């Protein structure tokens, strides 16, 4: 009987350990490089957004400083007017000219207010869009936080002043004939404007004007300090981010 031998089939050659290691190393390097590339792209994107936020912040601060300069000047004029009003003798209010002078300063300097409102577009984006996490410089973050804190104090003082101003304006209606404005303009030195001789009311009006002057001076001091801080902050941010 013939014995048939089956031909030997070629078996796959076993891979050496080095080949497995090299395959693993190449896969590892590919994944790692992809991860690094993605992180790099994200890093570049974050840095670009950070610079955009700071650039926007600088523009907002420049708007603020321009507004602050005008408001500070206007407040100084208003303070001067209120203080002049307060210097009008209460003992001479029987004289029509003195009444008219008191009325003139009341209408001119108590019936308006110049309130500072900061340009907070970038600050809102930083707060609501998670932009603060992109700012790496802790000192810059601290400086922006101080700026926001200053704004809160300023808004609080502004609210106090405006509330008191509104009450004083309302109270002035019990002192003056406010409806005689047109007549007063035509004959400002001969038109009696007081509708009361009640000393208590008149003294209260003068006291209100004193409080207005004091609160407005405090408010304006805050604005002057904030102007100085904002100016320094602009220079600091430009330097830190190399922005012209």
MODELLER restraints for C-alpha pairs under 7 A, 6 or more apart:
rsr = mdl.restraints
at = mdl.atoms
rsr.add(forms.Gaussian(group=physical.xy_distance, feature=features.Distance(at['CA:46:A'], at['CA:134:A']), mean=6.21, stdev=0.5))
rsr.add(forms.Gaussian(group=physical.xy_distance, feature=features.Distance(at['CA:50:A'], at['CA:134:A']), mean=5.67, stdev=0.5))
rsr.add(forms.Gaussian(group=physical.xy_distance, feature=features.Distance(at['CA:50:A'], at['CA:135:A']), mean=5.99, stdev=0.5))
rsr.add(forms.Gaussian(group=physical.xy_distance, feature=features.Distance(at['CA:53:A'], at['CA:122:A']), mean=6.50, stdev=0.5))
rsr.add(forms.Gaussian(group=physical.xy_distance, feature=features.Distance(at['CA:56:A'], at['CA:122:A']), mean=5.88, stdev=0.5))
rsr.add(forms.Gaussian(group=physical.xy_distance, feature=features.Distance(at['CA:57:A'], at['CA:122:A']), mean=5.55, stdev=0.5))
rsr.add(forms.Gaussian(group=physical.xy_distance, feature=features.Distance(at['CA:58:A'], at['CA:234:A']), mean=5.73, stdev=0.5))
rsr.add(forms.Gaussian(group=physical.xy_distance, feature=features.Distance(at['CA:60:A'], at['CA:119:A']), mean=5.34, stdev=0.5))
rsr.add(forms.Gaussian(group=physical.xy_distance, feature=features.Distance(at['CA:60:A'], at['CA:120:A']), mean=6.94, stdev=0.5))
rsr.add(forms.Gaussian(group=physical.xy_distance, feature=features.Distance(at['CA:61:A'], at['CA:230:A']), mean=6.35, stdev=0.5))
rsr.add(forms.Gaussian(group=physical.xy_distance, feature=features.Distance(at['CA:61:A'], at['CA:234:A']), mean=6.78, stdev=0.5))
rsr.add(forms.Gaussian(group=physical.xy_distance, feature=features.Distance(at['CA:63:A'], at['CA:119:A']), mean=6.88, stdev=0.5))
rsr.add(forms.Gaussian(group=physical.xy_distance, feature=features.Distance(at['CA:64:A'], at['CA:118:A']), mean=5.72, stdev=0.5))
rsr.add(forms.Gaussian(group=physical.xy_distance, feature=features.Distance(at['CA:64:A'], at['CA:119:A']), mean=6.26, stdev=0.5))
rsr.add(forms.Gaussian(group=physical.xy_distance, feature=features.Distance(at['CA:65:A'], at['CA:227:A']), mean=5.85, stdev=0.5))
rsr.add(forms.Gaussian(group=physical.xy_distance, feature=features.Distance(at['CA:65:A'], at['CA:230:A']), mean=6.78, stdev=0.5))
rsr.add(forms.Gaussian(group=physical.xy_distance, feature=features.Distance(at['CA:68:A'], at['CA:116:A']), mean=6.88, stdev=0.5))
rsr.add(forms.Gaussian(group=physical.xy_distance, feature=features.Distance(at['CA:68:A'], at['CA:223:A']), mean=6.69, stdev=0.5))
rsr.add(forms.Gaussian(group=physical.xy_distance, feature=features.Distance(at['CA:68:A'], at['CA:227:A']), mean=6.39, stdev=0.5))
rsr.add(forms.Gaussian(group=physical.xy_distance, feature=features.Distance(at['CA:71:A'], at['CA:114:A']), mean=6.05, stdev=0.5))
rsr.add(forms.Gaussian(group=physical.xy_distance, feature=features.Distance(at['CA:71:A'], at['CA:116:A']), mean=6.97, stdev=0.5))
rsr.add(forms.Gaussian(group=physical.xy_distance, feature=features.Distance(at['CA:72:A'], at['CA:220:A']), mean=6.11, stdev=0.5))
rsr.add(forms.Gaussian(group=physical.xy_distance, feature=features.Distance(at['CA:72:A'], at['CA:223:A']), mean=6.86, stdev=0.5))
rsr.add(forms.Gaussian(group=physical.xy_distance, feature=features.Distance(at['CA:72:A'], at['CA:224:A']), mean=6.98, stdev=0.5))
rsr.add(forms.Gaussian(group=physical.xy_distance, feature=features.Distance(at['CA:75:A'], at['CA:220:A']), mean=6.66, stdev=0.5))
rsr.add(forms.Gaussian(group=physical.xy_distance, feature=features.Distance(at['CA:78:A'], at['CA:109:A']), mean=5.52, stdev=0.5))
rsr.add(forms.Gaussian(group=physical.xy_distance, feature=features.Distance(at['CA:79:A'], at['CA:213:A']), mean=5.76, stdev=0.5))
rsr.add(forms.Gaussian(group=physical.xy_distance, feature=features.Distance(at['CA:79:A'], at['CA:216:A']), mean=6.92, stdev=0.5))
rsr.add(forms.Gaussian(group=physical.xy_distance, feature=features.Distance(at['CA:81:A'], at['CA:105:A']), mean=6.45, stdev=0.5))
rsr.add(forms.Gaussian(group=physical.xy_distance, feature=features.Distance(at['CA:81:A'], at['CA:109:A']), mean=5.79, stdev=0.5))
rsr.add(forms.Gaussian(group=physical.xy_distance, feature=features.Distance(at['CA:82:A'], at['CA:109:A']), mean=6.21, stdev=0.5))
rsr.add(forms.Gaussian(group=physical.xy_distance, feature=features.Distance(at['CA:82:A'], at['CA:209:A']), mean=6.65, stdev=0.5))
rsr.add(forms.Gaussian(group=physical.xy_distance, feature=features.Distance(at['CA:82:A'], at['CA:213:A']), mean=6.29, stdev=0.5))
rsr.add(forms.Gaussian(group=physical.xy_distance, feature=features.Distance(at['CA:83:A'], at['CA:213:A']), mean=6.79, stdev=0.5))
rsr.add(forms.Gaussian(group=physical.xy_distance, feature=features.Distance(at['CA:85:A'], at['CA:102:A']), mean=6.04, stdev=0.5))
rsr.add(forms.Gaussian(group=physical.xy_distance, feature=features.Distance(at['CA:85:A'], at['CA:105:A']), mean=5.72, stdev=0.5))
rsr.add(forms.Gaussian(group=physical.xy_distance, feature=features.Distance(at['CA:86:A'], at['CA:206:A']), mean=6.23, stdev=0.5))
rsr.add(forms.Gaussian(group=physical.xy_distance, feature=features.Distance(at['CA:86:A'], at['CA:209:A']), mean=6.78, stdev=0.5))
rsr.add(forms.Gaussian(group=physical.xy_distance, feature=features.Distance(at['CA:88:A'], at['CA:102:A']), mean=6.78, stdev=0.5))
rsr.add(forms.Gaussian(group=physical.xy_distance, feature=features.Distance(at['CA:92:A'], at['CA:98:A']), mean=6.57, stdev=0.5))
rsr.add(forms.Gaussian(group=physical.xy_distance, feature=features.Distance(at['CA:93:A'], at['CA:99:A']), mean=5.48, stdev=0.5))
rsr.add(forms.Gaussian(group=physical.xy_distance, feature=features.Distance(at['CA:96:A'], at['CA:190:A']), mean=6.10, stdev=0.5))
rsr.add(forms.Gaussian(group=physical.xy_distance, feature=features.Distance(at['CA:96:A'], at['CA:191:A']), mean=6.52, stdev=0.5))
rsr.add(forms.Gaussian(group=physical.xy_distance, feature=features.Distance(at['CA:96:A'], at['CA:192:A']), mean=5.13, stdev=0.5))
rsr.add(forms.Gaussian(group=physical.xy_distance, feature=features.Distance(at['CA:97:A'], at['CA:189:A']), mean=5.31, stdev=0.5))
rsr.add(forms.Gaussian(group=physical.xy_distance, feature=features.Distance(at['CA:97:A'], at['CA:190:A']), mean=6.37, stdev=0.5))
rsr.add(forms.Gaussian(group=physical.xy_distance, feature=features.Distance(at['CA:99:A'], at['CA:192:A']), mean=6.26, stdev=0.5))
rsr.add(forms.Gaussian(group=physical.xy_distance, feature=features.Distance(at['CA:99:A'], at['CA:193:A']), mean=6.00, stdev=0.5))
rsr.add(forms.Gaussian(group=physical.xy_distance, feature=features.Distance(at['CA:99:A'], at['CA:194:A']), mean=6.38, stdev=0.5))
rsr.add(forms.Gaussian(group=physical.xy_distance, feature=features.Distance(at['CA:100:A'], at['CA:188:A']), mean=6.35, stdev=0.5))
rsr.add(forms.Gaussian(group=physical.xy_distance, feature=features.Distance(at['CA:100:A'], at['CA:189:A']), mean=6.24, stdev=0.5))
rsr.add(forms.Gaussian(group=physical.xy_distance, feature=features.Distance(at['CA:100:A'], at['CA:191:A']), mean=6.63, stdev=0.5))
rsr.add(forms.Gaussian(group=physical.xy_distance, feature=features.Distance(at['CA:100:A'], at['CA:192:A']), mean=6.50, stdev=0.5))
rsr.add(forms.Gaussian(group=physical.xy_distance, feature=features.Distance(at['CA:100:A'], at['CA:193:A']), mean=6.18, stdev=0.5))
rsr.add(forms.Gaussian(group=physical.xy_distance, feature=features.Distance(at['CA:103:A'], at['CA:193:A']), mean=6.71, stdev=0.5))
rsr.add(forms.Gaussian(group=physical.xy_distance, feature=features.Distance(at['CA:110:A'], at['CA:169:A']), mean=6.85, stdev=0.5))
rsr.add(forms.Gaussian(group=physical.xy_distance, feature=features.Distance(at['CA:111:A'], at['CA:169:A']), mean=6.81, stdev=0.5))
rsr.add(forms.Gaussian(group=physical.xy_distance, feature=features.Distance(at['CA:115:A'], at['CA:158:A']), mean=6.94, stdev=0.5))
rsr.add(forms.Gaussian(group=physical.xy_distance, feature=features.Distance(at['CA:125:A'], at['CA:131:A']), mean=6.63, stdev=0.5))
rsr.add(forms.Gaussian(group=physical.xy_distance, feature=features.Distance(at['CA:126:A'], at['CA:132:A']), mean=5.37, stdev=0.5))
rsr.add(forms.Gaussian(group=physical.xy_distance, feature=features.Distance(at['CA:135:A'], at['CA:141:A']), mean=6.87, stdev=0.5))
rsr.add(forms.Gaussian(group=physical.xy_distance, feature=features.Distance(at['CA:150:A'], at['CA:226:A']), mean=6.94, stdev=0.5))
rsr.add(forms.Gaussian(group=physical.xy_distance, feature=features.Distance(at['CA:154:A'], at['CA:219:A']), mean=6.86, stdev=0.5))
rsr.add(forms.Gaussian(group=physical.xy_distance, feature=features.Distance(at['CA:154:A'], at['CA:222:A']), mean=6.44, stdev=0.5))
rsr.add(forms.Gaussian(group=physical.xy_distance, feature=features.Distance(at['CA:157:A'], at['CA:219:A']), mean=5.91, stdev=0.5))
rsr.add(forms.Gaussian(group=physical.xy_distance, feature=features.Distance(at['CA:158:A'], at['CA:219:A']), mean=6.53, stdev=0.5))
rsr.add(forms.Gaussian(group=physical.xy_distance, feature=features.Distance(at['CA:161:A'], at['CA:212:A']), mean=6.68, stdev=0.5))
rsr.add(forms.Gaussian(group=physical.xy_distance, feature=features.Distance(at['CA:161:A'], at['CA:215:A']), mean=5.83, stdev=0.5))
rsr.add(forms.Gaussian(group=physical.xy_distance, feature=features.Distance(at['CA:161:A'], at['CA:216:A']), mean=6.43, stdev=0.5))
rsr.add(forms.Gaussian(group=physical.xy_distance, feature=features.Distance(at['CA:164:A'], at['CA:212:A']), mean=6.88, stdev=0.5))
rsr.add(forms.Gaussian(group=physical.xy_distance, feature=features.Distance(at['CA:165:A'], at['CA:212:A']), mean=6.63, stdev=0.5))
rsr.add(forms.Gaussian(group=physical.xy_distance, feature=features.Distance(at['CA:168:A'], at['CA:208:A']), mean=6.26, stdev=0.5))
rsr.add(forms.Gaussian(group=physical.xy_distance, feature=features.Distance(at['CA:175:A'], at['CA:194:A']), mean=5.67, stdev=0.5))
rsr.add(forms.Gaussian(group=physical.xy_distance, feature=features.Distance(at['CA:175:A'], at['CA:195:A']), mean=5.72, stdev=0.5))
rsr.add(forms.Gaussian(group=physical.xy_distance, feature=features.Distance(at['CA:175:A'], at['CA:196:A']), mean=5.86, stdev=0.5))
rsr.add(forms.Gaussian(group=physical.xy_distance, feature=features.Distance(at['CA:175:A'], at['CA:202:A']), mean=6.96, stdev=0.5))
rsr.add(forms.Gaussian(group=physical.xy_distance, feature=features.Distance(at['CA:176:A'], at['CA:193:A']), mean=5.39, stdev=0.5))
rsr.add(forms.Gaussian(group=physical.xy_distance, feature=features.Distance(at['CA:176:A'], at['CA:194:A']), mean=4.56, stdev=0.5))
rsr.add(forms.Gaussian(group=physical.xy_distance, feature=features.Distance(at['CA:176:A'], at['CA:195:A']), mean=5.41, stdev=0.5))
rsr.add(forms.Gaussian(group=physical.xy_distance, feature=features.Distance(at['CA:177:A'], at['CA:193:A']), mean=5.47, stdev=0.5))
rsr.add(forms.Gaussian(group=physical.xy_distance, feature=features.Distance(at['CA:177:A'], at['CA:194:A']), mean=6.27, stdev=0.5))
rsr.add(forms.Gaussian(group=physical.xy_distance, feature=features.Distance(at['CA:177:A'], at['CA:195:A']), mean=5.99, stdev=0.5))
rsr.add(forms.Gaussian(group=physical.xy_distance, feature=features.Distance(at['CA:184:A'], at['CA:191:A']), mean=5.82, stdev=0.5))
rsr.add(forms.Gaussian(group=physical.xy_distance, feature=features.Distance(at['CA:238:A'], at['CA:244:A']), mean=6.45, stdev=0.5))
